[in-house]
């Protein structure tokens, strides 16, 4: 299916934003059936608001060794992964 850029209106701020063809393809691959109702900046602000004052903890990724932040306090009895390694571990 060929996607085309669409101009949508944000229900939060009322500004118009472009929902690109590549974003539409991404949504379809993820199984999402509805177009976004908020512009990217309002979506980001909403995510931050929903997360609230979540305390983040510093950890070291068990796979790649880089420092990362996680929303839980690592106890040391289970491996902790950074976002990238977690996605690989989850999908593989």
N, CA, C and O atoms as CSV, one atom per row, in Angstrom:
chain,resi,resn,atom,element,x,y,z
A,1,UNK,N,N,0.846,-1.182,0.000
A,1,UNK,CA,C,0.000,0.000,0.000
A,1,UNK,C,C,0.892,1.245,0.000
A,1,UNK,O,O,1.854,1.327,0.764
A,2,UNK,N,N,0.572,2.187,-0.840
A,2,UNK,CA,C,1.341,3.429,-0.939
A,2,UNK,C,C,0.759,4.462,0.016
A,2,UNK,O,O,-0.428,4.784,-0.034
A,3,UNK,N,N,1.613,4.965,0.875
A,3,UNK,CA,C,1.187,5.979,1.844
A,3,UNK,C,C,1.555,7.360,1.327
A,3,UNK,O,O,2.537,7.523,0.602
A,4,UNK,N,N,0.763,8.347,1.705
A,4,UNK,CA,C,1.045,9.729,1.352
A,4,UNK,C,C,0.979,10.576,2.614
A,4,UNK,O,O,0.182,10.309,3.514
A,5,UNK,N,N,1.828,11.605,2.671
A,5,UNK,CA,C,1.801,12.512,3.815
A,5,UNK,C,C,0.386,13.065,4.001
A,5,UNK,O,O,-0.311,13.378,3.035
A,6,UNK,N,N,-0.018,13.177,5.272
A,6,UNK,CA,C,-1.325,13.732,5.598
A,6,UNK,C,C,-1.135,14.870,6.584
A,6,UNK,O,O,-0.281,14.794,7.467
A,7,UNK,N,N,-1.919,15.915,6.441
A,7,UNK,CA,C,-1.898,17.023,7.391
A,7,UNK,C,C,-3.045,16.798,8.361
A,7,UNK,O,O,-4.206,16.712,7.960
A,8,UNK,N,N,-2.704,16.703,9.649
A,8,UNK,CA,C,-3.689,16.461,10.696
A,8,UNK,C,C,-3.711,17.643,11.657
A,8,UNK,O,O,-2.781,18.448,11.689
A,9,UNK,N,N,-4.772,17.734,12.430
A,9,UNK,CA,C,-4.896,18.803,13.419
A,9,UNK,C,C,-4.812,18.186,14.812
A,9,UNK,O,O,-5.539,17.244,15.130
A,10,UNK,N,N,-3.922,18.724,15.633
A,10,UNK,CA,C,-3.702,18.233,16.990
A,10,UNK,C,C,-4.917,18.561,17.864
A,10,UNK,O,O,-5.377,19.702,17.896
A,11,UNK,N,N,-5.433,17.545,18.573
A,11,UNK,CA,C,-6.589,17.780,19.429
A,11,UNK,C,C,-6.200,18.502,20.721
A,11,UNK,O,O,-7.062,19.012,21.437
A,12,UNK,N,N,-4.916,18.542,21.009
A,12,UNK,CA,C,-4.431,19.183,22.234
A,12,UNK,C,C,-4.191,20.677,22.029
A,12,UNK,O,O,-4.764,21.502,22.741
A,13,UNK,N,N,-3.350,21.024,21.062
A,13,UNK,CA,C,-2.965,22.429,20.858
A,13,UNK,C,C,-3.654,23.078,19.661
A,13,UNK,O,O,-3.626,24.300,19.515
A,14,UNK,N,N,-4.274,22.262,18.800
A,14,UNK,CA,C,-4.970,22.803,17.637
A,14,UNK,C,C,-4.090,23.093,16.436
A,14,UNK,O,O,-4.599,23.488,15.387
A,15,UNK,N,N,-2.792,22.909,16.559
A,15,UNK,CA,C,-1.882,23.153,15.439
A,15,UNK,C,C,-1.936,22.002,14.444
A,15,UNK,O,O,-2.211,20.857,14.804
A,16,UNK,N,N,-1.668,22.334,13.180
A,16,UNK,CA,C,-1.586,21.302,12.163
A,16,UNK,C,C,-0.193,20.686,12.183
A,16,UNK,O,O,0.799,21.358,12.461
A,17,UNK,N,N,-0.143,19.379,11.879
A,17,UNK,CA,C,1.138,18.688,11.783
A,17,UNK,C,C,1.042,17.662,10.671
A,17,UNK,O,O,-0.048,17.215,10.314
A,18,UNK,N,N,2.192,17.292,10.126
A,18,UNK,CA,C,2.227,16.334,9.030
A,18,UNK,C,C,2.502,14.940,9.568
A,18,UNK,O,O,3.480,14.701,10.276
A,19,UNK,N,N,1.612,14.034,9.210
A,19,UNK,CA,C,1.797,12.617,9.516
A,19,UNK,C,C,2.407,12.021,8.250
A,19,UNK,O,O,1.709,11.786,7.264
A,20,UNK,N,N,3.707,11.781,8.290
A,20,UNK,CA,C,4.431,11.400,7.079
A,20,UNK,C,C,4.098,9.981,6.633
A,20,UNK,O,O,3.597,9.167,7.408
A,21,UNK,N,N,4.386,9.710,5.375
A,21,UNK,CA,C,4.156,8.379,4.813
A,21,UNK,C,C,4.959,7.326,5.581
A,21,UNK,O,O,4.463,6.227,5.828
A,22,UNK,N,N,6.185,7.656,5.955
A,22,UNK,CA,C,7.008,6.684,6.691
A,22,UNK,C,C,6.435,6.427,8.086
A,22,UNK,O,O,6.498,5.299,8.574
A,23,UNK,N,N,5.879,7.451,8.732
A,23,UNK,CA,C,5.230,7.247,10.034
A,23,UNK,C,C,3.995,6.370,9.875
A,23,UNK,O,O,3.728,5.513,10.718
A,24,UNK,N,N,3.248,6.578,8.808
A,24,UNK,CA,C,2.056,5.765,8.561
A,24,UNK,C,C,2.442,4.297,8.361
A,24,UNK,O,O,1.770,3.396,8.861
A,25,UNK,N,N,3.522,4.072,7.630
A,25,UNK,CA,C,4.000,2.710,7.414
A,25,UNK,C,C,4.422,2.076,8.739
A,25,UNK,O,O,4.124,0.910,8.999
A,26,UNK,N,N,5.119,2.852,9.575
A,26,UNK,CA,C,5.525,2.372,10.895
A,26,UNK,C,C,4.301,1.994,11.725
A,26,UNK,O,O,4.277,0.931,12.345
A,27,UNK,N,N,3.288,2.856,11.741
A,27,UNK,CA,C,2.053,2.574,12.479
A,27,UNK,C,C,1.425,1.271,11.983
A,27,UNK,O,O,0.987,0.445,12.784
A,28,UNK,N,N,1.382,1.092,10.675
A,28,UNK,CA,C,0.785,-0.114,10.101
A,28,UNK,C,C,1.570,-1.360,10.510
A,28,UNK,O,O,0.972,-2.388,10.831
A,29,UNK,N,N,2.902,-1.279,10.501
A,29,UNK,CA,C,3.736,-2.416,10.897
A,29,UNK,C,C,3.508,-2.791,12.349
A,29,UNK,O,O,3.585,-3.966,12.709
A,30,UNK,N,N,3.228,-1.799,13.186
A,30,UNK,CA,C,2.978,-2.050,14.606
A,30,UNK,C,C,1.540,-2.498,14.869
A,30,UNK,O,O,1.193,-2.874,15.988
A,31,UNK,N,N,0.710,-2.454,13.829
A,31,UNK,CA,C,-0.674,-2.887,13.983
A,31,UNK,C,C,-1.615,-1.790,14.445
A,31,UNK,O,O,-2.776,-2.057,14.754
A,32,UNK,N,N,-1.125,-0.550,14.497
A,32,UNK,CA,C,-1.991,0.563,14.901
A,32,UNK,C,C,-2.940,0.877,13.752
A,32,UNK,O,O,-2.530,0.915,12.591
A,33,UNK,N,N,-4.202,1.099,14.079
A,33,UNK,CA,C,-5.192,1.342,13.032
A,33,UNK,C,C,-5.644,2.792,12.968
A,33,UNK,O,O,-6.258,3.199,11.982
A,34,UNK,N,N,-5.356,3.575,13.990
A,34,UNK,CA,C,-5.805,4.965,14.036
A,34,UNK,C,C,-4.640,5.933,13.839
A,34,UNK,O,O,-3.507,5.660,14.236
A,35,UNK,N,N,-4.946,7.051,13.227
A,35,UNK,CA,C,-3.957,8.113,13.056
A,35,UNK,C,C,-3.717,8.785,14.407
A,35,UNK,O,O,-4.603,8.772,15.262
A,36,UNK,N,N,-2.534,9.374,14.618
A,36,UNK,CA,C,-2.290,10.091,15.871
A,36,UNK,C,C,-3.223,11.288,15.997
A,36,UNK,O,O,-3.554,11.939,15.006
A,37,UNK,N,N,-3.639,11.569,17.222
A,37,UNK,CA,C,-4.530,12.700,17.465
A,37,UNK,C,C,-3.785,13.911,17.989
A,37,UNK,O,O,-4.332,15.013,18.042
A,38,UNK,N,N,-2.519,13.701,18.381
A,38,UNK,CA,C,-1.708,14.794,18.921
A,38,UNK,C,C,-0.452,14.971,18.067
A,38,UNK,O,O,0.069,14.013,17.496
A,39,UNK,N,N,0.020,16.215,17.992
A,39,UNK,CA,C,1.259,16.498,17.269
A,39,UNK,C,C,2.428,15.888,18.050
A,39,UNK,O,O,2.276,15.554,19.225
A,40,UNK,N,N,3.589,15.742,17.411
A,40,UNK,CA,C,4.726,15.130,18.105
A,40,UNK,C,C,5.089,15.799,19.427
A,40,UNK,O,O,5.402,15.103,20.393
A,41,UNK,N,N,5.055,17.138,19.500
A,41,UNK,CA,C,5.439,17.801,20.752
A,41,UNK,C,C,4.394,17.559,21.841
A,41,UNK,O,O,4.758,17.402,23.006
A,42,UNK,N,N,3.123,17.524,21.498
A,42,UNK,CA,C,2.084,17.238,22.494
A,42,UNK,C,C,2.132,15.772,22.925
A,42,UNK,O,O,1.861,15.455,24.084
A,43,UNK,N,N,2.478,14.877,21.993
A,43,UNK,CA,C,2.627,13.455,22.360
A,43,UNK,C,C,3.762,13.294,23.361
A,43,UNK,O,O,3.636,12.571,24.349
A,44,UNK,N,N,4.878,13.980,23.095
A,44,UNK,CA,C,6.027,13.906,24.001
A,44,UNK,C,C,5.683,14.474,25.372
A,44,UNK,O,O,6.038,13.892,26.397
A,45,UNK,N,N,4.992,15.611,25.389
A,45,UNK,CA,C,4.600,16.224,26.658
A,45,UNK,C,C,3.658,15.311,27.431
A,45,UNK,O,O,3.753,15.213,28.654
A,46,UNK,N,N,2.756,14.648,26.731
A,46,UNK,CA,C,1.818,13.730,27.389
A,46,UNK,C,C,2.548,12.530,27.975
A,46,UNK,O,O,2.229,12.089,29.080
A,47,UNK,N,N,3.526,11.997,27.245
A,47,UNK,CA,C,4.321,10.886,27.767
A,47,UNK,C,C,5.017,11.291,29.061
A,47,UNK,O,O,5.010,10.548,30.043
A,48,UNK,N,N,5.616,12.478,29.048
A,48,UNK,CA,C,6.311,12.974,30.241
A,48,UNK,C,C,5.330,13.127,31.399
A,48,UNK,O,O,5.646,12.780,32.537
A,49,UNK,N,N,4.151,13.644,31.107
A,49,UNK,CA,C,3.139,13.851,32.139
A,49,UNK,C,C,2.680,12.509,32.720
A,49,UNK,O,O,2.515,12.384,33.933
A,50,UNK,N,N,2.476,11.516,31.866
A,50,UNK,CA,C,2.029,10.205,32.327
A,50,UNK,C,C,3.099,9.517,33.164
A,50,UNK,O,O,2.791,8.781,34.102
A,51,UNK,N,N,4.344,9.761,32.819
A,51,UNK,CA,C,5.434,9.168,33.589
A,51,UNK,C,C,5.573,9.829,34.953
A,51,UNK,O,O,6.078,9.234,35.905
A,52,UNK,N,N,5.113,11.068,35.025
A,52,UNK,CA,C,5.160,11.782,36.288
A,52,UNK,C,C,6.567,11.953,36.807
A,52,UNK,O,O,7.507,12.167,36.042
A,53,UNK,N,N,6.698,11.858,38.076
A,53,UNK,CA,C,7.998,12.026,38.721
A,53,UNK,C,C,8.650,10.674,38.976
A,53,UNK,O,O,9.170,10.420,40.062
A,54,UNK,N,N,8.618,9.830,37.988
A,54,UNK,CA,C,9.202,8.501,38.122
A,54,UNK,C,C,10.689,8.628,38.403
A,54,UNK,O,O,11.414,9.309,37.678
A,55,UNK,N,N,11.125,7.976,39.443
A,55,UNK,CA,C,12.538,8.020,39.785
A,55,UNK,C,C,13.292,7.023,38.911
A,55,UNK,O,O,12.913,5.857,38.800
A,56,UNK,N,N,14.351,7.501,38.303
A,56,UNK,CA,C,15.178,6.646,37.458
A,56,UNK,C,C,16.441,6.265,38.226
A,56,UNK,O,O,16.933,7.027,39.058
A,57,UNK,N,N,16.954,5.077,37.933
A,57,UNK,CA,C,18.143,4.563,38.600
A,57,UNK,C,C,19.208,4.246,37.559
A,57,UNK,O,O,18.898,3.764,36.469
A,58,UNK,N,N,20.440,4.513,37.893
A,58,UNK,CA,C,21.566,4.242,37.007
A,58,UNK,C,C,21.943,2.768,37.110
A,58,UNK,O,O,21.981,2.197,38.200
A,59,UNK,N,N,22.222,2.163,35.956
A,59,UNK,CA,C,22.633,0.762,35.912
A,59,UNK,C,C,23.632,0.592,34.776
A,59,UNK,O,O,23.834,1.503,33.973
A,60,UNK,N,N,24.245,-0.568,34.719
A,60,UNK,CA,C,25.157,-0.919,33.635
A,60,UNK,C,C,24.529,-2.082,32.889
A,60,UNK,O,O,24.159,-3.089,33.492
A,61,UNK,N,N,24.410,-1.941,31.574
A,61,UNK,CA,C,23.799,-2.969,30.738
A,61,UNK,C,C,24.603,-4.263,30.817
A,61,UNK,O,O,25.823,-4.259,30.656
A,62,UNK,N,N,23.904,-5.369,31.068
A,62,UNK,CA,C,24.555,-6.668,31.187
A,62,UNK,C,C,25.063,-7.193,29.850
A,62,UNK,O,O,25.907,-8.089,29.817
A,63,UNK,N,N,24.558,-6.644,28.750
A,63,UNK,CA,C,24.969,-7.134,27.434
A,63,UNK,C,C,26.088,-6.288,26.822
A,63,UNK,O,O,27.123,-6.826,26.428
A,64,UNK,N,N,25.888,-4.965,26.739
A,64,UNK,CA,C,26.886,-4.130,26.047
A,64,UNK,C,C,27.801,-3.373,27.007
A,64,UNK,O,O,28.841,-2.860,26.594
A,65,UNK,N,N,27.425,-3.298,28.279
A,65,UNK,CA,C,28.269,-2.659,29.277
A,65,UNK,C,C,28.141,-1.155,29.392
A,65,UNK,O,O,28.849,-0.540,30.189
A,66,UNK,N,N,27.252,-0.541,28.612
A,66,UNK,CA,C,27.120,0.908,28.707
A,66,UNK,C,C,26.193,1.283,29.869
A,66,UNK,O,O,25.321,0.515,30.276
A,67,UNK,N,N,26.418,2.478,30.375
A,67,UNK,CA,C,25.600,2.975,31.479
A,67,UNK,C,C,24.228,3.388,30.947
A,67,UNK,O,O,24.124,3.969,29.866
A,68,UNK,N,N,23.192,3.089,31.703
A,68,UNK,CA,C,21.835,3.426,31.284
A,68,UNK,C,C,21.001,3.759,32.518
A,68,UNK,O,O,21.438,3.568,33.653
A,69,UNK,N,N,19.793,4.259,32.273
A,69,UNK,CA,C,18.861,4.541,33.356
A,69,UNK,C,C,17.655,3.632,33.212
A,69,UNK,O,O,17.155,3.413,32.109
A,70,UNK,N,N,17.194,3.106,34.341
A,70,UNK,CA,C,16.030,2.222,34.358
A,70,UNK,C,C,15.050,2.721,35.413
A,70,UNK,O,O,15.462,3.354,36.385
A,71,UNK,N,N,13.743,2.442,35.234
A,71,UNK,CA,C,12.735,2.953,36.164
A,71,UNK,C,C,12.536,2.077,37.407
A,71,UNK,O,O,11.496,2.154,38.062
A,72,UNK,N,N,13.517,1.260,37.725
A,72,UNK,CA,C,13.448,0.410,38.916
A,72,UNK,C,C,14.842,0.328,39.524
A,72,UNK,O,O,15.837,0.606,38.855
A,73,UNK,N,N,14.906,-0.044,40.761
A,73,UNK,CA,C,16.201,-0.159,41.417
A,73,UNK,C,C,16.762,-1.557,41.191
A,73,UNK,O,O,16.197,-2.533,41.685
A,74,UNK,N,N,17.861,-1.671,40.456
A,74,UNK,CA,C,18.443,-2.994,40.202
A,74,UNK,C,C,18.866,-3.658,41.514
A,74,UNK,O,O,19.490,-3.036,42.375
A,75,UNK,N,N,18.507,-4.944,41.642
A,75,UNK,CA,C,18.826,-5.676,42.867
A,75,UNK,C,C,20.080,-6.518,42.721
A,75,UNK,O,O,20.649,-6.968,43.716
A,76,UNK,N,N,20.515,-6.735,41.476
A,76,UNK,CA,C,21.722,-7.522,41.258
A,76,UNK,C,C,21.471,-8.994,41.019
A,76,UNK,O,O,22.392,-9.723,40.652
A,77,UNK,N,N,20.222,-9.458,41.221
A,77,UNK,CA,C,19.935,-10.878,41.027
A,77,UNK,C,C,19.479,-11.206,39.604
A,77,UNK,O,O,19.385,-12.377,39.235
A,78,UNK,N,N,19.194,-10.170,38.802
A,78,UNK,CA,C,18.776,-10.357,37.409
A,78,UNK,C,C,19.521,-9.366,36.539
A,78,UNK,O,O,19.864,-8.275,36.994
A,79,UNK,N,N,19.780,-9.738,35.269
A,79,UNK,CA,C,20.484,-8.806,34.378
A,79,UNK,C,C,19.628,-7.590,34.061
A,79,UNK,O,O,18.402,-7.676,34.005
A,80,UNK,N,N,20.281,-6.470,33.856
A,80,UNK,CA,C,19.621,-5.221,33.458
A,80,UNK,C,C,20.168,-4.856,32.084
A,80,UNK,O,O,21.376,-4.918,31.853
A,81,UNK,N,N,19.267,-4.472,31.167
A,81,UNK,CA,C,19.667,-4.138,29.807
A,81,UNK,C,C,19.312,-2.688,29.488
A,81,UNK,O,O,18.329,-2.151,29.998
A,82,UNK,N,N,20.131,-2.061,28.635
A,82,UNK,CA,C,19.797,-0.741,28.113
A,82,UNK,C,C,18.625,-0.919,27.135
A,82,UNK,O,O,18.258,-2.048,26.810
A,83,UNK,N,N,18.045,0.180,26.672
A,83,UNK,CA,C,16.881,0.092,25.782
A,83,UNK,C,C,17.172,-0.733,24.526
A,83,UNK,O,O,16.366,-1.581,24.143
A,84,UNK,N,N,18.316,-0.491,23.885
A,84,UNK,CA,C,18.642,-1.180,22.652
A,84,UNK,C,C,18.817,-2.680,22.877
A,84,UNK,O,O,18.260,-3.488,22.134
A,85,UNK,N,N,19.582,-3.052,23.891
A,85,UNK,CA,C,19.824,-4.466,24.171
A,85,UNK,C,C,18.556,-5.157,24.663
A,85,UNK,O,O,18.338,-6.334,24.376
A,86,UNK,N,N,17.717,-4.427,25.406
A,86,UNK,CA,C,16.458,-5.002,25.866
A,86,UNK,C,C,15.577,-5.373,24.688
A,86,UNK,O,O,14.962,-6.439,24.677
A,87,UNK,N,N,15.512,-4.483,23.681
A,87,UNK,CA,C,14.697,-4.775,22.489
A,87,UNK,C,C,15.247,-6.013,21.762
A,87,UNK,O,O,14.474,-6.862,21.318
A,88,UNK,N,N,16.570,-6.116,21.640
A,88,UNK,CA,C,17.173,-7.284,20.978
A,88,UNK,C,C,16.877,-8.543,21.773
A,88,UNK,O,O,16.531,-9.580,21.207
A,89,UNK,N,N,17.016,-8.446,23.095
A,89,UNK,CA,C,16.799,-9.602,23.968
A,89,UNK,C,C,15.329,-10.039,23.916
A,89,UNK,O,O,15.030,-11.233,23.886
A,90,UNK,N,N,14.425,-9.069,23.906
A,90,UNK,CA,C,12.992,-9.346,23.882
A,90,UNK,C,C,12.583,-9.983,22.556
A,90,UNK,O,O,11.758,-10.897,22.545
A,91,UNK,N,N,13.143,-9.518,21.436
A,91,UNK,CA,C,12.774,-10.011,20.119
A,91,UNK,C,C,13.543,-11.258,19.706
A,91,UNK,O,O,13.143,-11.951,18.770
A,92,UNK,N,N,14.625,-11.546,20.382
A,92,UNK,CA,C,15.460,-12.665,19.965
A,92,UNK,C,C,15.336,-13.792,20.873
A,92,UNK,O,O,15.976,-14.824,20.668
